[in-house]
Amino acid sequence: MFTLTGSIDPTASTTVTGSGTAFLTELSIGDEIVVSSETRIVTAITSDTSLTVSIATTNTSNDASPDCNPVAPVDVILS
């Protein structure tokens, strides 16, 4: 598990908006994110500051240190 760049303000929606985040480079579809102690699965990544999760978050205060549990499959190239 690692801490994501930036902060997230959960708004009782499946759309997660970040501030100063780097979703495109730090996350993959299928990864788990932990925002304000709630774990959600990433289902789509639109930009560095917007993504979609499988279940709506609760409208809680900003999380200045959201975490990622990278569980998405990783491609391995064997040569």
C-alpha positions in Angstrom: 0.0 0.0 0.0 1.2 3.5 -0.7 -0.1 7.1 -0.2 -1.4 8.8 -3.3 -0.2 12.3 -4.4 -2.7 15.1 -3.6 -6.0 15.0 -1.7 -9.5 13.8 -2.4 -12.8 15.3 -1.2 -15.4 12.4 -1.0 -18.9 13.7 -2.2 -21.3 10.7 -1.9 -20.8 9.8 -5.5 -19.0 7.1 -7.6 -17.1 10.0 -9.3 -14.0 10.8 -7.2 -12.4 14.2 -7.7 -8.8 14.9 -6.6 -6.8 18.0 -6.1 -3.1 17.8 -7.1 -3.6 14.1 -7.8 -1.9 11.9 -10.4 -4.5 9.3 -11.0 -3.3 8.4 -14.5 0.2 7.5 -13.4 -0.4 6.2 -9.9 -3.5 4.1 -10.3 -4.9 1.3 -12.6 -8.4 0.0 -13.1 -9.0 -2.6 -10.4 -6.8 -1.0 -7.8 -8.3 -0.3 -4.4 -8.2 3.2 -3.0 -8.8 4.1 0.6 -10.4 7.5 1.1 -11.4 8.7 4.6 -11.1 5.0 5.8 -13.4 3.8 3.0 -12.0 1.2 0.5 -13.4 1.4 -3.1 -12.3 -0.3 -6.3 -11.3 1.9 -9.3 -13.5 1.2 -12.3 -12.4 4.0 -14.7 -9.8 6.8 -14.7 -10.8 9.9 -16.7 -7.9 12.2 -15.9 -5.2 12.9 -13.2 -8.0 14.5 -11.1 -11.1 12.4 -11.9 -11.9 8.7 -11.6 -14.8 6.4 -11.0 -15.2 3.8 -8.2 -17.6 0.8 -7.9 -19.5 2.1 -4.9 -20.3 5.7 -4.0 -18.2 7.2 -1.3 -19.7 8.8 1.8 -19.7 12.6 1.9 -16.9 13.1 4.4 -14.2 15.6 5.0 -11.1 15.9 2.7 -8.5 13.1 2.8 -5.1 14.7 2.5 -3.4 11.3 2.4 -5.5 8.8 0.4 -4.0 5.4 0.0 -3.8 2.9 -2.8 -3.7 -0.9 -2.5 -2.5 -1.9 -6.0 -4.3 -5.1 -6.8 -4.8 -4.7 -10.5 -3.0 -7.3 -12.6 0.4 -6.3 -13.8 1.7 -7.3 -17.3 5.1 -9.0 -17.1 7.2 -9.3 -20.3 9.5 -12.3 -20.4 12.2 -12.3 -22.9 
